[in-house]
Amino acid sequence: MEVFEEFVRTGGDPNVSDAHTINGQPGDLYPCSKSATFKLFVDENKTYLLRIVNAAMNSILFFSIANHNLTVVGADGSYTKPVTRDCITISPGQTLDALLLTNQQVGQYYMAARAYSSSPAVAFDNTTTTAIVQYNNRNSTPFSSPPILPYLPYYNDTNAAFNFFDSLRSLANEDHPIDVPKNITTRLISTVSVNTFPCPNNSCEGPNGTRLAASMNNISFVDPTTIDILEAYYYHINGVFREGFPDFPPLVYNFTGEDLPLILQTPKRGTKVKVFDYGSIVECIFQGTNLVAGIDHPMHLHGFSFYIVGRGFGNFNQDKDPLNYNLVDPPHRNTVTVPISGWTAIRFKANNPGKYS
């Protein structure tokens, strides 16, 4: 909370973390926690189901176990076609269910994680956290060699990160059918941007004395302070929010260009919402921009899972890109990553309105 409060107060980048952790411990590569490094004790030639959760605030993570493969069979609570990898990628808020076959020589093996970061303009924690997979030793003799470290991709290896994301598919068989929305009734295209607001006398710690912000379709969300939006909607209380969140970016430009006009960096402030009819079939395209700092954006849809039907780099093309959508077995998730200088398309049915009580 101290980091967050300082970030809000100063308007600059939040402080970079000191460490990543696995089950609460940074691991052997940090000077503070070697004696408390988490250990997963396993028997030889068994299959274990691991649930891997990215609880980092805003870091996409590479994760691997030395000399072992992981077979991913679930993502965010939905079954996937089995995908076997020596390294997986997981975004903030996501979960993966993976099978671990303990078929290696009895010993100790590091599991390790470190951040993927695509933007040289954004500081990040470039340390590696470890835990240990330790085989139960029938001879009860101490292991003579230290644990083996796994290979992890370089921190800015975008191909490694998104090749894994795009390898995931819904199981989509007779026992686990899926229902990908086809007849779209509502389509939204929303830019996702890092922005800035001016500060008096350039007194903030963002770029050129500004305050960092974020926006969708050039609107930086203002959180109501007296009553939440759902309560205001339920009881028809005026003045808390306004309907009419735009279905399309109000400013059309080369979203992923390198030299963007400075005037585009300052968004409007507002508490704008998009109200769907119950049962609407919605497609939403999140378009990343290079304003201020192009970055990857983890996007979460509260109360819904959705199908990720498309993803790409550059500017979304309404005529060409939908032709390449996966409408057969797209992954079913509740958090998705919009790639730097790219876009992601999701579909869902608006059938969970919630209720204030």
C-alpha positions as CSV (number, residue, x, y, z in Angstrom):
1,M,0.0,0.0,0.0
2,E,2.9,2.4,0.7
3,V,4.2,1.9,-2.9
4,F,0.7,2.4,-4.3
5,E,0.0,5.5,-2.2
6,E,3.4,7.0,-3.2
7,F,2.6,6.3,-6.9
8,V,-0.8,8.1,-6.6
9,R,0.8,11.0,-4.7
10,T,3.7,11.6,-7.0
11,G,2.2,10.7,-10.4
12,G,5.3,8.9,-11.5
13,D,6.2,5.2,-12.0
14,P,5.6,3.0,-9.0
15,N,8.7,1.7,-7.4
16,V,10.1,-1.4,-8.9
17,S,9.7,-4.4,-6.6
18,D,12.7,-5.9,-4.8
19,A,11.8,-9.5,-5.6
20,H,9.4,-11.9,-7.2
21,T,8.2,-14.9,-5.0
22,I,7.0,-18.4,-5.3
23,N,4.6,-19.3,-2.6
24,G,5.8,-16.2,-0.6
25,Q,9.5,-16.8,-0.8
26,P,12.0,-15.1,-3.2
27,G,14.3,-18.1,-3.3
28,D,18.0,-19.0,-3.3
29,L,19.1,-16.3,-5.7
30,Y,18.3,-13.5,-3.2
31,P,20.4,-12.9,-0.1
32,C,17.5,-12.8,2.3
33,S,15.6,-16.1,2.0
34,K,17.7,-19.1,1.1
35,S,16.8,-21.0,4.3
36,A,13.1,-20.5,3.7
37,T,13.0,-21.3,-0.1
38,F,9.8,-23.2,-0.9
39,K,10.2,-26.9,-1.6
40,L,7.8,-29.2,-3.5
41,F,8.5,-32.8,-2.4
42,V,7.6,-35.4,-5.0
43,D,8.0,-39.1,-5.5
44,E,9.7,-40.6,-8.6
45,N,7.5,-41.5,-11.6
46,K,4.4,-39.9,-10.4
47,T,2.1,-37.3,-12.1
48,Y,1.3,-34.2,-10.1
49,L,-1.3,-31.5,-11.0
50,L,0.0,-28.0,-10.3
51,R,-2.1,-24.9,-10.2
52,I,0.1,-22.0,-11.2
53,V,-1.3,-18.5,-10.3
54,N,0.3,-15.2,-11.3
55,A,-0.4,-13.0,-8.3
56,A,2.1,-10.3,-9.4
57,M,0.7,-6.8,-9.6
58,N,1.6,-6.1,-13.2
59,S,4.3,-8.6,-14.4
60,I,3.9,-11.2,-17.1
61,L,6.1,-14.1,-16.0
62,F,8.0,-16.9,-17.7
63,F,7.9,-20.1,-15.5
64,S,9.9,-23.3,-15.9
65,I,11.1,-26.4,-14.0
66,A,14.6,-27.6,-14.8
67,N,14.7,-30.8,-16.8
68,H,11.0,-31.2,-16.7
69,N,8.1,-30.4,-19.0
70,L,4.7,-29.1,-18.0
71,T,1.6,-30.2,-19.8
72,V,-1.0,-27.5,-19.5
73,V,-4.6,-28.9,-19.3
74,G,-6.5,-25.9,-18.0
75,A,-6.5,-22.2,-18.0
76,D,-8.6,-19.9,-15.8
77,G,-10.8,-22.8,-14.7
78,S,-11.6,-24.0,-18.3
79,Y,-10.2,-27.2,-19.9
80,T,-7.6,-26.8,-22.7
81,K,-6.2,-29.2,-25.2
82,P,-3.0,-30.5,-23.6
83,V,0.0,-28.4,-24.5
84,T,3.4,-29.6,-23.4
85,R,6.2,-27.0,-22.9
86,D,9.5,-26.7,-21.1
87,C,8.5,-23.1,-20.3
88,I,5.1,-21.4,-19.9
89,T,4.0,-17.8,-19.8
90,I,1.4,-16.4,-17.5
91,S,-0.1,-13.0,-17.1
92,P,-1.2,-11.2,-13.9
93,G,-4.5,-12.7,-12.6
94,Q,-4.3,-15.8,-14.8
95,T,-4.2,-19.4,-13.6
96,L,-2.8,-22.4,-15.4
97,D,-3.4,-26.1,-14.5
98,A,-0.4,-28.2,-15.5
99,L,0.7,-31.8,-15.2
100,L,4.2,-32.5,-13.9
101,L,5.6,-36.0,-14.6
102,T,8.5,-36.7,-12.1
103,N,10.5,-38.9,-14.5
104,Q,14.0,-37.5,-13.9
105,Q,16.9,-38.8,-11.8
106,V,16.2,-38.5,-8.0
107,G,17.6,-35.1,-7.0
108,Q,16.7,-31.4,-6.7
109,Y,15.5,-29.2,-9.5
110,Y,14.8,-25.5,-9.4
111,M,11.5,-24.1,-10.6
112,A,12.0,-20.5,-11.5
113,A,10.2,-17.4,-12.8
114,R,11.1,-14.1,-14.1
115,A,9.4,-11.2,-15.8
116,Y,8.7,-10.7,-19.5
117,S,9.0,-7.0,-20.4
118,S,8.6,-5.7,-23.9
119,S,9.1,-2.0,-23.4
120,P,12.6,-0.5,-22.8
121,A,10.9,2.7,-21.5
122,V,9.3,0.9,-18.5
123,A,11.4,-0.1,-15.5
124,F,10.8,-3.6,-14.2
125,D,12.1,-6.2,-11.7
126,N,14.6,-8.2,-13.7
127,T,15.4,-10.7,-10.9
128,T,14.7,-14.4,-10.9
129,T,12.7,-16.2,-8.2
130,T,13.2,-19.9,-7.4
131,A,11.7,-22.8,-5.5
132,I,12.8,-26.4,-5.4
133,V,11.3,-29.6,-6.7
134,Q,12.8,-32.2,-4.5
135,Y,12.5,-35.9,-5.1
136,N,12.0,-38.0,-2.0
137,N,15.2,-39.9,-1.4
138,R,14.8,-43.5,-0.3
139,N,18.4,-43.7,0.9
140,S,18.0,-40.6,3.1
141,T,21.4,-39.4,2.1
142,P,21.9,-35.7,1.4
143,F,22.0,-34.7,-2.2
144,S,25.6,-34.0,-3.2
145,S,25.0,-31.5,-6.0
146,P,23.0,-28.2,-6.0
147,P,19.7,-27.9,-7.8
148,I,19.8,-27.4,-11.6
149,L,18.5,-24.1,-12.9
150,P,16.0,-24.2,-15.8
151,Y,16.3,-22.2,-19.0
152,L,14.1,-19.1,-19.1
153,P,13.7,-16.9,-22.2
154,Y,15.3,-13.5,-22.3
155,Y,13.2,-10.9,-20.6
156,N,12.0,-9.3,-23.9
157,D,11.4,-12.4,-25.9
158,T,8.0,-11.5,-27.3
159,N,7.9,-14.6,-29.6
160,A,8.3,-17.0,-26.7
161,A,5.7,-15.2,-24.7
162,F,3.0,-15.0,-27.3
163,N,3.7,-18.3,-29.0
164,F,2.7,-19.9,-25.7
165,F,-0.4,-17.7,-25.3
166,D,-1.5,-18.6,-28.8
167,S,-0.8,-22.3,-28.4
168,L,-3.7,-22.6,-25.9
169,R,-7.0,-24.0,-27.3
170,S,-10.3,-25.0,-25.6
171,L,-10.7,-28.7,-25.2
172,A,-13.9,-28.5,-27.3
173,N,-14.9,-32.2,-27.5
174,E,-18.1,-34.2,-26.9
175,D,-17.6,-34.3,-23.2
176,H,-16.6,-30.7,-22.9
177,P,-18.5,-28.8,-25.6
178,I,-18.0,-25.0,-26.1
179,D,-20.3,-22.3,-27.5
180,V,-18.3,-19.7,-29.3
181,P,-20.6,-16.6,-30.0
182,K,-21.2,-16.2,-33.7
183,N,-24.0,-13.8,-34.2
184,I,-22.6,-10.6,-32.8
185,T,-25.1,-8.0,-31.7
186,T,-22.7,-5.4,-30.2
187,R,-19.2,-4.7,-31.3
188,L,-16.8,-2.5,-29.4
189,I,-13.3,-1.3,-30.5
190,S,-11.4,0.3,-27.7
191,T,-7.9,1.8,-27.6
192,V,-5.9,1.0,-24.4
193,S,-3.3,3.6,-23.7
194,V,-0.8,5.0,-21.2
195,N,-1.5,8.7,-20.9
196,T,-0.4,11.8,-18.9
197,F,-2.1,14.7,-17.2
198,P,-0.4,18.1,-16.7
199,C,0.6,19.1,-13.2
200,P,0.9,22.7,-11.8
201,N,4.5,23.9,-12.4
202,N,5.4,20.5,-13.8
203,S,5.5,19.2,-10.3
204,C,4.7,15.5,-10.8
205,E,7.1,12.7,-11.4
206,G,5.8,11.5,-14.7
207,P,7.3,12.3,-18.1
208,N,8.2,16.0,-18.2
209,G,6.6,16.7,-14.9
210,T,3.2,15.2,-15.7
211,R,1.0,12.7,-13.9
212,L,0.8,9.2,-15.4
213,A,-2.7,7.9,-16.3
214,A,-4.4,5.3,-18.4
215,S,-7.4,5.4,-20.7
216,M,-9.8,3.4,-22.9
217,N,-11.1,5.2,-25.9
218,N,-9.4,8.3,-24.6
219,I,-11.4,8.3,-21.4
220,S,-9.5,8.0,-18.1
221,F,-11.9,6.4,-15.6
222,V,-12.8,8.4,-12.5
223,D,-13.8,6.1,-9.7
224,P,-16.9,7.3,-7.8
225,T,-16.1,8.1,-4.2
226,T,-19.6,8.0,-2.5
227,I,-21.4,5.1,-4.1
228,D,-20.5,2.3,-6.5
229,I,-21.8,2.2,-10.1
230,L,-23.8,-1.0,-9.7
231,E,-25.7,0.4,-6.7
232,A,-26.4,3.7,-8.5
233,Y,-27.7,1.8,-11.5
234,Y,-29.8,-0.6,-9.4
235,Y,-31.5,2.3,-7.5
236,H,-31.6,4.8,-10.4
237,I,-29.3,7.3,-8.6
238,N,-28.3,10.0,-11.0
239,G,-25.0,11.8,-11.2
240,V,-22.7,8.8,-10.4
241,F,-22.0,7.7,-13.9
242,R,-22.9,8.5,-17.5
243,E,-23.9,6.1,-20.2
244,G,-22.4,6.3,-23.6
245,F,-18.9,4.8,-23.4
246,P,-17.9,5.1,-27.1
247,D,-18.1,2.0,-29.3
248,F,-15.2,3.2,-31.4
249,P,-12.1,5.3,-30.7
250,P,-13.0,9.0,-30.9
251,L,-9.6,9.8,-32.4
252,V,-8.4,7.6,-35.3
253,Y,-4.6,7.7,-36.0
254,N,-1.8,5.2,-36.4
255,F,-2.2,3.7,-33.0
256,T,1.0,1.8,-33.1
257,G,3.1,4.5,-34.8
258,E,6.4,5.7,-33.2
259,D,6.0,9.5,-33.5
260,L,2.5,10.4,-32.2
261,P,1.3,14.0,-31.6
262,L,1.7,15.1,-28.0
263,I,-1.9,16.4,-28.0
264,L,-3.1,12.8,-28.0
265,Q,-1.4,12.0,-24.7
266,T,-3.9,13.8,-22.6
267,P,-7.2,12.0,-22.3
268,K,-10.6,13.1,-21.0
269,R,-11.7,12.3,-17.4
270,G,-15.0,10.6,-16.8
271,T,-17.1,7.8,-15.4
272,K,-18.5,6.5,-18.6
273,V,-20.2,3.0,-18.9
274,K,-21.5,0.9,-21.7
275,V,-24.9,-0.6,-20.9
276,F,-25.7,-3.9,-22.7
277,D,-29.1,-5.5,-23.2
278,Y,-29.3,-8.7,-21.3
279,G,-28.2,-11.6,-23.6
280,S,-26.3,-9.4,-26.0
281,I,-23.5,-11.2,-27.9
282,V,-20.5,-8.9,-27.6
283,E,-17.3,-8.7,-29.5
284,C,-14.6,-6.4,-28.0
285,I,-11.4,-5.5,-29.7
286,F,-8.7,-4.0,-27.4
287,Q,-6.3,-2.0,-29.5
288,G,-3.0,-1.1,-27.8
289,T,-1.4,2.2,-28.6
290,N,2.1,3.6,-28.3
291,L,1.1,6.8,-26.5
292,V,3.7,7.7,-23.8
293,A,4.9,4.2,-23.5
294,G,3.7,1.2,-25.5
295,I,3.3,-1.8,-23.2
296,D,1.5,-5.1,-22.9
297,H,-1.9,-4.7,-21.2
298,P,-3.4,-7.5,-19.1
299,M,-7.2,-7.0,-19.5
300,H,-9.7,-8.6,-17.1
301,L,-13.5,-8.8,-17.5
302,H,-15.1,-8.9,-14.1
303,G,-17.8,-11.5,-13.7
304,F,-17.3,-13.1,-17.1
305,S,-15.1,-15.6,-19.0
306,F,-14.7,-14.9,-22.7
307,Y,-13.4,-16.5,-25.8
308,I,-10.1,-15.1,-27.2
309,V,-10.9,-15.3,-30.9
310,G,-8.0,-13.3,-32.3
311,R,-4.8,-11.5,-31.6
312,G,-2.2,-9.7,-33.7
313,F,0.4,-7.0,-33.9
314,G,0.0,-3.6,-35.5
315,N,-3.4,-1.8,-36.0
316,F,-6.5,-3.9,-36.1
317,N,-8.0,-4.2,-39.6
318,Q,-11.8,-4.5,-39.5
319,D,-11.9,-6.1,-43.0
320,K,-9.0,-8.5,-42.9
321,D,-8.3,-9.6,-39.3
322,P,-11.7,-11.2,-38.5
323,L,-11.1,-13.6,-41.4
324,N,-8.4,-15.2,-39.3
325,Y,-10.4,-15.5,-36.1
326,N,-10.4,-18.9,-34.4
327,L,-14.1,-19.7,-34.0
328,V,-13.6,-23.5,-33.5
329,D,-11.6,-23.9,-30.3
330,P,-10.5,-20.5,-29.0
331,P,-9.3,-20.4,-25.4
332,H,-11.9,-19.6,-22.7
333,R,-10.3,-17.2,-20.1
334,N,-11.1,-14.3,-17.8
335,T,-7.9,-12.3,-18.3
336,V,-6.1,-11.7,-21.6
337,T,-3.0,-9.8,-22.6
338,V,-3.0,-7.2,-25.3
339,P,0.5,-7.3,-26.9
340,I,2.6,-4.2,-27.2
341,S,1.8,-2.4,-30.4
342,G,-1.0,-4.9,-31.1
343,W,-4.6,-5.9,-30.5
344,T,-6.7,-8.7,-29.0
345,A,-10.3,-9.7,-29.8
346,I,-12.7,-11.4,-27.4
347,R,-16.3,-12.5,-27.5
348,F,-18.8,-13.2,-24.7
349,K,-22.5,-13.3,-23.9
350,A,-23.7,-10.5,-21.6
351,N,-25.8,-12.6,-19.2
352,N,-24.4,-11.8,-15.8
353,P,-25.8,-8.4,-14.8
354,G,-25.1,-8.7,-11.1
355,K,-27.3,-7.4,-8.4
356,Y,-26.7,-4.9,-5.6
357,S,-27.8,-6.1,-2.1
